[in-house]
Amino acid sequence: MIELDIGRAVVMIGDKDAALLRDIAAAQAGRSAASRDLSVLLNQALTSRRRIALQRSEVKALRQIITADRRLNRLVTTFDQAATDPQAS
């Protein structure tokens, strides 16, 4: 599990999902600096096991990835809940 600080809340994501997010973000890195940065930060989180704080642009890139890729759609609820109720994550 990795911890992502998304501003108002901390979200826990399993290693498998985090690796998939990292790989998708890396594939989009040529089109988006935020995706590139997200990929680097997810890699750091997976290797260091430290909480990673995301900037607004990186959260936006992450949100776009999880809503666009059906393998990660289940994370939409997690992020929506964290955005509305930081205590729930």
ChimeraX attribute file (.defattr): number of C-alpha atoms within 10 A of each C-alpha:
attribute: neighborCount
match mode: 1-to-1
recipient: residues
	/A:1	14
	/A:2	21
	/A:3	19
	/A:4	20
	/A:5	15
	/A:6	20
	/A:7	14
	/A:8	12
	/A:9	19
	/A:10	21
	/A:11	21
	/A:12	16
	/A:13	15
	/A:14	11
	/A:15	14
	/A:16	11
	/A:17	16
	/A:18	21
	/A:19	17
	/A:20	15
	/A:21	23
	/A:22	25
	/A:23	16
	/A:24	19
	/A:25	27
	/A:26	20
	/A:27	14
	/A:28	17
	/A:29	17
	/A:30	10
	/A:31	11
	/A:32	16
	/A:33	15
	/A:34	20
	/A:35	27
	/A:36	20
	/A:37	20
	/A:38	26
	/A:39	27
	/A:40	17
	/A:41	19
	/A:42	26
	/A:43	18
	/A:44	16
	/A:45	21
	/A:46	21
	/A:47	10
	/A:48	11
	/A:49	12
	/A:50	12
	/A:51	18
	/A:52	18
	/A:53	17
	/A:54	18
	/A:55	14
	/A:56	12
	/A:57	15
	/A:58	22
	/A:59	20
	/A:60	15
	/A:61	20
	/A:62	22
	/A:63	16
	/A:64	14
	/A:65	20
	/A:66	19
	/A:67	14
	/A:68	11
	/A:69	12
	/A:70	10
	/A:71	12
	/A:72	15
	/A:73	14
	/A:74	12
	/A:75	17
	/A:76	15
	/A:77	10
	/A:78	15
	/A:79	22
	/A:80	13
	/A:81	16
	/A:82	19
	/A:83	18
	/A:84	12
	/A:85	12
	/A:86	16
	/A:87	11
	/A:88	12
	/A:89	15
